[in-house]
Amino acid sequence: MGQGPARFVDARRGSDSHDGTLRRPWRTINYALKKLSAGDTLYLRGGQYFENVYCAVAGTPDKPITIRSYPGELATIDGGIPEFQTDAARAWEPVPGGVPGEYRSKKPYKNLR
């Protein structure tokens, strides 16, 4: 466990304008990573985080930065597009002439590779 303060992220009720406390968590992991220092612990509240996380922050051998799920909750980092899972009926359609179970997105997505 980190030696510094605990910070929190909650994809459902957080805001990146908050201060990262348990009562006022940040919304995104990427924002939170910019705010961490050596020894800090970042708790991810349960849920899915639809972001491509880039971690350029580092602790020290004596004061590592710890990123973990909040106790008793499961946080999943998913770099995908939220609506592909949360609103699948509107996001996908069968591929014309495709094999059974083959689907495609109903709309184009900018910068998606």
N, CA, C and O atoms as a GROMACS GRO file, in nm:
protein
  452
    1MET      N    1   0.084  -0.118   0.000
    1MET     CA    2   0.000   0.000   0.000
    1MET      C    3   0.088   0.124   0.000
    1MET      O    4   0.193   0.126   0.064
    2GLY      N    5   0.046   0.224  -0.071
    2GLY     CA    6   0.122   0.348  -0.078
    2GLY      C    7   0.130   0.418   0.056
    2GLY      O    8   0.048   0.395   0.146
    3GLN      N    9   0.228   0.504   0.070
    3GLN     CA   10   0.248   0.576   0.195
    3GLN      C   11   0.186   0.715   0.192
    3GLN      O   12   0.170   0.779   0.296
    4GLY      N   13   0.151   0.760   0.074
    4GLY     CA   14   0.092   0.893   0.060
    4GLY      C   15  -0.059   0.887   0.074
    4GLY      O   16  -0.114   0.788   0.121
    5PRO      N   17  -0.124   0.994   0.034
    5PRO     CA   18  -0.270   0.999   0.047
    5PRO      C   19  -0.340   0.903  -0.049
    5PRO      O   20  -0.286   0.865  -0.152
    6ALA      N   21  -0.460   0.866  -0.012
    6ALA     CA   22  -0.545   0.786  -0.099
    6ALA      C   23  -0.626   0.881  -0.187
    6ALA      O   24  -0.680   0.981  -0.138
    7ARG      N   25  -0.634   0.850  -0.314
    7ARG     CA   26  -0.713   0.926  -0.411
    7ARG      C   27  -0.812   0.828  -0.474
    7ARG      O   28  -0.791   0.707  -0.471
    8PHE      N   29  -0.922   0.884  -0.531
    8PHE     CA   30  -1.029   0.798  -0.578
    8PHE      C   31  -1.080   0.842  -0.715
    8PHE      O   32  -1.084   0.960  -0.748
    9VAL      N   33  -1.120   0.740  -0.794
    9VAL     CA   34  -1.180   0.762  -0.926
    9VAL      C   35  -1.310   0.683  -0.929
    9VAL      O   36  -1.315   0.568  -0.884
   10ASP      N   37  -1.416   0.744  -0.981
   10ASP     CA   38  -1.545   0.678  -0.994
   10ASP      C   39  -1.605   0.717  -1.129
   10ASP      O   40  -1.646   0.831  -1.149
   11ALA      N   41  -1.609   0.621  -1.221
   11ALA     CA   42  -1.656   0.650  -1.357
   11ALA      C   43  -1.803   0.690  -1.361
   11ALA      O   44  -1.845   0.758  -1.454
   12ARG      N   45  -1.881   0.649  -1.262
   12ARG     CA   46  -2.025   0.678  -1.263
   12ARG      C   47  -2.061   0.810  -1.198
   12ARG      O   48  -2.148   0.881  -1.248
   13ARG      N   49  -1.997   0.844  -1.088
   13ARG     CA   50  -2.040   0.964  -1.016
   13ARG      C   51  -1.928   1.065  -0.994
   13ARG      O   52  -1.947   1.165  -0.925
   14GLY      N   53  -1.812   1.040  -1.052
   14GLY     CA   54  -1.701   1.132  -1.035
   14GLY      C   55  -1.704   1.246  -1.136
   14GLY      O   56  -1.783   1.247  -1.229
   15SER      N   57  -1.615   1.342  -1.114
   15SER     CA   58  -1.596   1.455  -1.206
   15SER      C   59  -1.450   1.496  -1.198
   15SER      O   60  -1.392   1.502  -1.089
   16ASP      N   61  -1.391   1.523  -1.311
   16ASP     CA   62  -1.251   1.566  -1.311
   16ASP      C   63  -1.234   1.706  -1.255
   16ASP      O   64  -1.121   1.755  -1.244
   17SER      N   65  -1.343   1.771  -1.220
   17SER     CA   66  -1.333   1.900  -1.151
   17SER      C   67  -1.334   1.881  -0.999
   17SER      O   68  -1.320   1.978  -0.924
   18HIS      N   69  -1.352   1.757  -0.953
   18HIS     CA   70  -1.350   1.727  -0.810
   18HIS      C   71  -1.206   1.721  -0.760
   18HIS      O   72  -1.111   1.743  -0.835
   19ASP      N   73  -1.190   1.691  -0.631
   19ASP     CA   74  -1.056   1.690  -0.571
   19ASP      C   75  -0.997   1.550  -0.550
   19ASP      O   76  -0.888   1.538  -0.494
   20GLY      N   77  -1.066   1.445  -0.595
   20GLY     CA   78  -1.012   1.310  -0.587
   20GLY      C   79  -1.026   1.242  -0.451
   20GLY      O   80  -0.965   1.139  -0.427
   21THR      N   81  -1.108   1.299  -0.363
   21THR     CA   82  -1.133   1.237  -0.234
   21THR      C   83  -1.244   1.133  -0.248
   21THR      O   84  -1.308   1.124  -0.352
   22LEU      N   85  -1.265   1.054  -0.143
   22LEU     CA   86  -1.369   0.952  -0.147
   22LEU      C   87  -1.506   1.014  -0.172
   22LEU      O   88  -1.586   0.957  -0.246
   23ARG      N   89  -1.533   1.129  -0.113
   23ARG     CA   90  -1.663   1.195  -0.133
   23ARG      C   91  -1.673   1.271  -0.264
   23ARG      O   92  -1.782   1.292  -0.316
   24ARG      N   93  -1.557   1.312  -0.319
   24ARG     CA   94  -1.556   1.388  -0.444
   24ARG      C   95  -1.451   1.329  -0.539
   24ARG      O   96  -1.348   1.391  -0.567
   25PRO      N   97  -1.480   1.206  -0.589
   25PRO     CA   98  -1.381   1.138  -0.673
   25PRO      C   99  -1.370   1.198  -0.813
   25PRO      O  100  -1.461   1.264  -0.862
   26TRP      N  101  -1.254   1.173  -0.873
   26TRP     CA  102  -1.237   1.210  -1.014
   26TRP      C  103  -1.315   1.112  -1.100
   26TRP      O  104  -1.354   1.005  -1.052
   27ARG      N  105  -1.337   1.146  -1.225
   27ARG     CA  106  -1.413   1.060  -1.316
   27ARG      C  107  -1.323   0.969  -1.399
   27ARG      O  108  -1.359   0.854  -1.425
   28THR      N  109  -1.207   1.019  -1.442
   28THR     CA  110  -1.124   0.942  -1.534
   28THR      C  111  -0.988   0.907  -1.472
   28THR      O  112  -0.931   0.983  -1.394
   29ILE      N  113  -0.940   0.791  -1.510
   29ILE     CA  114  -0.810   0.745  -1.464
   29ILE      C  115  -0.700   0.834  -1.519
   29ILE      O  116  -0.608   0.871  -1.446
   30ASN      N  117  -0.709   0.870  -1.646
   30ASN     CA  118  -0.605   0.953  -1.707
   30ASN      C  119  -0.589   1.086  -1.636
   30ASN      O  120  -0.477   1.133  -1.616
   31TYR      N  121  -0.699   1.147  -1.596
   31TYR     CA  122  -0.689   1.273  -1.522
   31TYR      C  123  -0.622   1.249  -1.387
   31TYR      O  124  -0.534   1.324  -1.346
   32ALA      N  125  -0.666   1.144  -1.319
   32ALA     CA  126  -0.612   1.114  -1.187
   32ALA      C  127  -0.461   1.089  -1.191
   32ALA      O  128  -0.389   1.132  -1.102
   33LEU      N  129  -0.415   1.021  -1.294
   33LEU     CA  130  -0.272   0.989  -1.303
   33LEU      C  131  -0.186   1.115  -1.305
   33LEU      O  132  -0.073   1.114  -1.256
   34LYS      N  133  -0.238   1.222  -1.362
   34LYS     CA  134  -0.163   1.348  -1.367
   34LYS      C  135  -0.151   1.413  -1.230
   34LYS      O  136  -0.066   1.499  -1.209
   35LYS      N  137  -0.235   1.372  -1.137
   35LYS     CA  138  -0.240   1.434  -1.004
   35LYS      C  139  -0.164   1.356  -0.897
   35LYS      O  140  -0.151   1.402  -0.784
   36LEU      N  141  -0.115   1.238  -0.931
   36LEU     CA  142  -0.052   1.152  -0.832
   36LEU      C  143   0.095   1.186  -0.809
   36LEU      O  144   0.163   1.240  -0.896
   37SER      N  145   0.140   1.154  -0.688
   37SER     CA  146   0.280   1.172  -0.650
   37SER      C  147   0.331   1.041  -0.591
   37SER      O  148   0.253   0.951  -0.560
   38ALA      N  149   0.461   1.030  -0.577
   38ALA     CA  150   0.522   0.911  -0.518
   38ALA      C  151   0.456   0.878  -0.385
   38ALA      O  152   0.437   0.965  -0.300
   39GLY      N  153   0.420   0.750  -0.367
   39GLY     CA  154   0.359   0.704  -0.243
   39GLY      C  155   0.208   0.706  -0.241
   39GLY      O  156   0.147   0.650  -0.150
   40ASP      N  157   0.145   0.769  -0.340
   40ASP     CA  158  -0.002   0.777  -0.344
   40ASP      C  159  -0.064   0.642  -0.381
   40ASP      O  160  -0.001   0.559  -0.447
   41THR      N  161  -0.187   0.622  -0.338
   41THR     CA  162  -0.267   0.507  -0.378
   41THR      C  163  -0.390   0.559  -0.450
   41THR      O  164  -0.462   0.644  -0.397
   42LEU      N  165  -0.416   0.508  -0.569
   42LEU     CA  166  -0.534   0.546  -0.646
   42LEU      C  167  -0.631   0.429  -0.643
   42LEU      O  168  -0.601   0.320  -0.692
   43TYR      N  169  -0.748   0.452  -0.585
   43TYR     CA  170  -0.852   0.351  -0.578
   43TYR      C  171  -0.952   0.374  -0.690
   43TYR      O  172  -1.005   0.484  -0.706
   44LEU      N  173  -0.977   0.270  -0.767
   44LEU     CA  174  -1.078   0.275  -0.873
   44LEU      C  175  -1.206   0.215  -0.816
   44LEU      O  176  -1.209   0.098  -0.780
   45ARG      N  177  -1.311   0.296  -0.810
   45ARG     CA  178  -1.440   0.244  -0.764
   45ARG      C  179  -1.492   0.145  -0.867
   45ARG      O  180  -1.454   0.150  -0.983
   46GLY      N  181  -1.579   0.054  -0.824
   46GLY     CA  182  -1.628  -0.051  -0.910
   46GLY      C  183  -1.698   0.001  -1.035
   46GLY      O  184  -1.766   0.103  -1.031
   47GLY      N  185  -1.679  -0.070  -1.145
   47GLY     CA  186  -1.742  -0.034  -1.271
   47GLY      C  187  -1.644  -0.046  -1.386
   47GLY      O  188  -1.532  -0.094  -1.369
   48GLN      N  189  -1.689  -0.003  -1.502
   48GLN     CA  190  -1.605  -0.009  -1.621
   48GLN      C  191  -1.553   0.129  -1.656
   48GLN      O  192  -1.626   0.228  -1.649
   49TYR      N  193  -1.427   0.133  -1.692
   49TYR     CA  194  -1.361   0.256  -1.732
   49TYR      C  195  -1.328   0.244  -1.880
   49TYR      O  196  -1.236   0.173  -1.919
   50PHE      N  197  -1.405   0.314  -1.962
   50PHE     CA  198  -1.389   0.309  -2.107
   50PHE      C  199  -1.289   0.416  -2.150
   50PHE      O  200  -1.327   0.518  -2.207
   51GLU      N  201  -1.164   0.392  -2.122
   51GLU     CA  202  -1.060   0.486  -2.163
   51GLU      C  203  -0.931   0.410  -2.190
   51GLU      O  204  -0.904   0.305  -2.131
   52ASN      N  205  -0.854   0.463  -2.280
   52ASN     CA  206  -0.721   0.409  -2.307
   52ASN      C  207  -0.626   0.479  -2.211
   52ASN      O  208  -0.596   0.597  -2.226
   53VAL      N  209  -0.580   0.405  -2.114
   53VAL     CA  210  -0.500   0.463  -2.006
   53VAL      C  211  -0.354   0.473  -2.047
   53VAL      O  212  -0.294   0.377  -2.095
   54TYR      N  213  -0.299   0.592  -2.027
   54TYR     CA  214  -0.157   0.617  -2.052
   54TYR      C  215  -0.094   0.657  -1.920
   54TYR      O  216  -0.128   0.762  -1.864
   55CYS      N  217  -0.005   0.575  -1.872
   55CYS     CA  218   0.056   0.600  -1.741
   55CYS      C  219   0.201   0.646  -1.759
   55CYS      O  220   0.289   0.566  -1.790
   56ALA      N  221   0.223   0.774  -1.738
   56ALA     CA  222   0.357   0.831  -1.749
   56ALA      C  223   0.409   0.874  -1.613
   56ALA      O  224   0.515   0.937  -1.604
   57VAL      N  225   0.336   0.842  -1.508
   57VAL     CA  226   0.374   0.880  -1.373
   57VAL      C  227   0.449   0.763  -1.308
   57VAL      O  228   0.420   0.647  -1.337
   58ALA      N  229   0.543   0.795  -1.222
   58ALA     CA  230   0.619   0.689  -1.154
   58ALA      C  231   0.643   0.728  -1.009
   58ALA      O  232   0.659   0.846  -0.976
   59GLY      N  233   0.645   0.629  -0.925
   59GLY     CA  234   0.682   0.650  -0.786
   59GLY      C  235   0.831   0.630  -0.772
   59GLY      O  236   0.908   0.654  -0.866
   60THR      N  237   0.872   0.587  -0.656
   60THR     CA  238   1.012   0.555  -0.629
   60THR      C  239   1.016   0.416  -0.568
   60THR      O  240   0.912   0.364  -0.528
   61PRO      N  241   1.134   0.354  -0.558
   61PRO     CA  242   1.140   0.222  -0.495
   61PRO      C  243   1.085   0.222  -0.352
   61PRO      O  244   1.024   0.124  -0.309
   62ASP      N  245   1.105   0.330  -0.280
   62ASP     CA  246   1.055   0.339  -0.143
   62ASP      C  247   0.911   0.387  -0.134
   62ASP      O  248   0.842   0.361  -0.035
   63LYS      N  249   0.866   0.458  -0.236
   63LYS     CA  250   0.731   0.514  -0.237
   63LYS      C  251   0.665   0.488  -0.372
   63LYS      O  252   0.652   0.579  -0.454
   64PRO      N  253   0.624   0.363  -0.396
   64PRO     CA  254   0.559   0.333  -0.524
   64PRO      C  255   0.420   0.395  -0.531
   64PRO      O  256   0.357   0.423  -0.429
   65ILE      N  257   0.374   0.416  -0.652
   65ILE     CA  258   0.235   0.456  -0.674
   65ILE      C  259   0.155   0.327  -0.692
   65ILE      O  260   0.192   0.241  -0.772
   66THR      N  261   0.047   0.314  -0.617
   66THR     CA  262  -0.035   0.194  -0.622
   66THR      C  263  -0.169   0.229  -0.686
   66THR      O  264  -0.234   0.325  -0.646
   67ILE      N  265  -0.210   0.148  -0.784
   67ILE     CA  266  -0.341   0.164  -0.848
   67ILE      C  267  -0.415   0.033  -0.828
   67ILE      O  268  -0.366  -0.073  -0.867
   68ARG      N  269  -0.533   0.040  -0.767
   68ARG     CA  270  -0.606  -0.082  -0.737
   68ARG      C  271  -0.756  -0.056  -0.731
   68ARG      O  272  -0.800   0.059  -0.721
   69SER      N  273  -0.833  -0.164  -0.736
   69SER     CA  274  -0.977  -0.152  -0.716
   69SER      C  275  -1.004  -0.116  -0.570
   69SER      O  276  -0.929  -0.153  -0.480
   70TYR      N  277  -1.112  -0.043  -0.550
   70TYR     CA  278  -1.156  -0.012  -0.415
   70TYR      C  279  -1.191  -0.143  -0.345
   70TYR      O  280  -1.248  -0.231  -0.408
   71PRO      N  281  -1.159  -0.159  -0.217
   71PRO     CA  282  -1.187  -0.285  -0.147
   71PRO      C  283  -1.333  -0.330  -0.162
   71PRO      O  284  -1.426  -0.253  -0.137
   72GLY      N  285  -1.350  -0.455  -0.202
   72GLY     CA  286  -1.483  -0.513  -0.219
   72GLY      C  287  -1.550  -0.481  -0.350
   72GLY      O  288  -1.663  -0.523  -0.374
   73GLU      N  289  -1.483  -0.405  -0.438
   73GLU     CA  290  -1.540  -0.368  -0.568
   73GLU      C  291  -1.445  -0.413  -0.679
   73GLU      O  292  -1.326  -0.434  -0.656
   74LEU      N  293  -1.499  -0.428  -0.799
   74LEU     CA  294  -1.418  -0.466  -0.914
   74LEU      C  295  -1.420  -0.356  -1.018
   74LEU      O  296  -1.527  -0.319  -1.068
   75ALA      N  297  -1.305  -0.303  -1.050
   75ALA     CA  298  -1.292  -0.202  -1.155
   75ALA      C  299  -1.231  -0.270  -1.277
   75ALA      O  300  -1.134  -0.344  -1.266
   76THR      N  301  -1.290  -0.243  -1.394
   76THR     CA  302  -1.240  -0.298  -1.519
   76THR      C  303  -1.201  -0.184  -1.611
   76THR      O  304  -1.283  -0.096  -1.640
   77ILE      N  305  -1.076  -0.186  -1.657
   77ILE     CA  306  -1.031  -0.085  -1.754
   77ILE      C  307  -1.054  -0.144  -1.892
   77ILE      O  308  -0.994  -0.245  -1.927
   78ASP      N  309  -1.141  -0.080  -1.969
   78ASP     CA  310  -1.179  -0.128  -2.101
   78ASP      C  311  -1.157  -0.014  -2.199
   78ASP      O  312  -1.227   0.087  -2.194
   79GLY      N  313  -1.061  -0.029  -2.287
   79GLY     CA  314  -1.031   0.075  -2.384
   79GLY      C  315  -1.134   0.085  -2.496
   79GLY      O  316  -1.114   0.160  -2.591
   80GLY      N  317  -1.242   0.010  -2.486
   80GLY     CA  318  -1.342   0.008  -2.590
   80GLY      C  319  -1.435   0.128  -2.589
   80GLY      O  320  -1.415   0.223  -2.513
   81ILE      N  321  -1.533   0.123  -2.672
   81ILE     CA  322  -1.632   0.229  -2.684
   81ILE      C  323  -1.753   0.189  -2.600
   81ILE      O  324  -1.809   0.082  -2.621
   82PRO      N  325  -1.794   0.273  -2.505
   82PRO     CA  326  -1.899   0.234  -2.410
   82PRO      C  327  -2.026   0.180  -2.474
   82PRO      O  328  -2.079   0.078  -2.428
   83GLU      N  329  -2.075   0.244  -2.576
   83GLU     CA  330  -2.205   0.203  -2.632
   83GLU      C  331  -2.200   0.064  -2.694
   83GLU      O  332  -2.305   0.002  -2.714
   84PHE      N  333  -2.081   0.014  -2.727
   84PHE     CA  334  -2.073  -0.122  -2.780
   84PHE      C  335  -2.123  -0.223  -2.678
   84PHE      O  336  -2.170  -0.331  -2.715
   85GLN      N  337  -2.113  -0.190  -2.550
   85GLN     CA  338  -2.161  -0.280  -2.446
   85GLN      C  339  -2.287  -0.230  -2.379
   85GLN      O  340  -2.377  -0.308  -2.348
   86THR      N  341  -2.296  -0.101  -2.355
   86THR     CA  342  -2.409  -0.048  -2.279
   86THR      C  343  -2.536  -0.032  -2.362
   86THR      O  344  -2.645  -0.031  -2.306
   87ASP      N  345  -2.524  -0.019  -2.493
   87ASP     CA  346  -2.640  -0.002  -2.581
   87ASP      C  347  -2.617  -0.082  -2.709
   87ASP      O  348  -2.625  -0.028  -2.820
   88ALA      N  349  -2.590  -0.210  -2.692
   88ALA     CA  350  -2.551  -0.295  -2.805
   88ALA      C  351  -2.656  -0.300  -2.915
   88ALA      O  352  -2.621  -0.308  -3.033
   89ALA      N  353  -2.784  -0.296  -2.880
   89ALA     CA  354  -2.891  -0.304  -2.980
   89ALA      C  355  -2.885  -0.188  -3.079
   89ALA      O  356  -2.925  -0.203  -3.194
   90ARG      N  357  -2.837  -0.073  -3.034
   90ARG     CA  358  -2.827   0.043  -3.122
   90ARG      C  359  -2.689   0.057  -3.185
   90ARG      O  360  -2.674   0.127  -3.285
   91ALA      N  361  -2.590  -0.009  -3.128
   91ALA     CA  362  -2.453   0.007  -3.177
   91ALA      C  363  -2.415  -0.092  -3.286
   91ALA      O  364  -2.327  -0.064  -3.368
   92TRP      N  365  -2.480  -0.208  -3.289
   92TRP     CA  366  -2.441  -0.315  -3.381
   92TRP      C  367  -2.556  -0.353  -3.474
   92TRP      O  368  -2.673  -0.334  -3.441
   93GLU      N  369  -2.520  -0.406  -3.591
   93GLU     CA  370  -2.619  -0.460  -3.684
   93GLU      C  371  -2.557  -0.581  -3.754
   93GLU      O  372  -2.435  -0.587  -3.769
   94PRO      N  373  -2.640  -0.676  -3.797
   94PRO     CA  374  -2.585  -0.791  -3.869
   94PRO      C  375  -2.518  -0.747  -3.999
   94PRO      O  376  -2.564  -0.654  -4.065
   95VAL      N  377  -2.410  -0.813  -4.035
   95VAL     CA  378  -2.341  -0.784  -4.160
   95VAL      C  379  -2.421  -0.847  -4.273
   95VAL      O  380  -2.443  -0.968  -4.273
   96PRO      N  381  -2.466  -0.766  -4.372
   96PRO     CA  382  -2.542  -0.822  -4.484
   96PRO      C  383  -2.458  -0.929  -4.556
   96PRO      O  384  -2.345  -0.903  -4.597
   97GLY      N  385  -2.515  -1.047  -4.570
   97GLY     CA  386  -2.444  -1.156  -4.637
   97GLY      C  387  -2.337  -1.221  -4.552
   97GLY      O  388  -2.264  -1.309  -4.599
   98GLY      N  389  -2.326  -1.179  -4.428
   98GLY     CA  390  -2.225  -1.236  -4.339
   98GLY      C  391  -2.269  -1.367  -4.278
   98GLY      O  392  -2.383  -1.411  -4.298
   99VAL      N  393  -2.180  -1.428  -4.206
   99VAL     CA  394  -2.212  -1.554  -4.139
   99VAL      C  395  -2.295  -1.524  -4.014
   99VAL      O  396  -2.291  -1.412  -3.963
  100PRO      N  397  -2.371  -1.621  -3.966
  100PRO     CA  398  -2.450  -1.599  -3.844
  100PRO      C  399  -2.359  -1.552  -3.729
  100PRO      O  400  -2.253  -1.610  -3.705
  101GLY      N  401  -2.403  -1.448  -3.660
  101GLY     CA  402  -2.326  -1.394  -3.548
  101GLY      C  403  -2.224  -1.290  -3.587
  101GLY      O  404  -2.151  -1.240  -3.502
  102GLU      N  405  -2.217  -1.254  -3.716
  102GLU     CA  406  -2.122  -1.151  -3.761
  102GLU      C  407  -2.194  -1.016  -3.763
  102GLU      O  408  -2.296  -1.000  -3.830
  103TYR      N  409  -2.140  -0.921  -3.689
  103TYR     CA  410  -2.201  -0.789  -3.676
  103TYR      C  411  -2.101  -0.680  -3.711
  103TYR      O  412  -1.980  -0.702  -3.712
  104ARG      N  413  -2.154  -0.563  -3.740
  104ARG     CA  414  -2.071  -0.445  -3.764
  104ARG      C  415  -2.132  -0.326  -3.691
  104ARG      O  416  -2.250  -0.326  -3.655
  105SER      N  417  -2.049  -0.224  -3.672
  105SER     CA  418  -2.096  -0.103  -3.607
  105SER      C  419  -2.193  -0.031  -3.700
  105SER      O  420  -2.177  -0.035  -3.822
  106LYS      N  421  -2.292   0.034  -3.642
  106LYS     CA  422  -2.390   0.108  -3.722
  106LYS      C  423  -2.342   0.245  -3.765
  106LYS      O  424  -2.403   0.307  -3.852
  107LYS      N  425  -2.233   0.293  -3.706
  107LYS     CA  426  -2.184   0.426  -3.745
  107LYS      C  427  -2.032   0.427  -3.746
  107LYS      O  428  -1.968   0.345  -3.680
  108PRO      N  429  -1.974   0.521  -3.820
  108PRO     CA  430  -1.827   0.531  -3.821
  108PRO      C  431  -1.777   0.600  -3.694
  108PRO      O  432  -1.847   0.683  -3.635
  109TYR      N  433  -1.657   0.567  -3.655
  109TYR     CA  434  -1.595   0.628  -3.538
  109TYR      C  435  -1.462   0.689  -3.578
  109TYR      O  436  -1.377   0.622  -3.635
  110LYS      N  437  -1.447   0.816  -3.549
  110LYS     CA  438  -1.326   0.889  -3.582
  110LYS      C  439  -1.208   0.833  -3.503
  110LYS      O  440  -1.219   0.806  -3.384
  111ASN      N  441  -1.095   0.816  -3.570
  111ASN     CA  442  -0.969   0.772  -3.509
  111ASN      C  443  -0.975   0.634  -3.447
  111ASN      O  444  -0.895   0.603  -3.359
  112LEU      N  445  -1.068   0.550  -3.489
  112LEU     CA  446  -1.076   0.414  -3.439
  112LEU      C  447  -0.995   0.324  -3.531
  112LEU      O  448  -1.016   0.323  -3.652
  113ARG      N  449  -0.904   0.250  -3.472
  113ARG     CA  450  -0.820   0.159  -3.552
  113ARG      C  451  -0.850   0.018  -3.515
  113ARG      O  452  -0.790  -0.074  -3.571
   0.00000   0.00000   0.00000
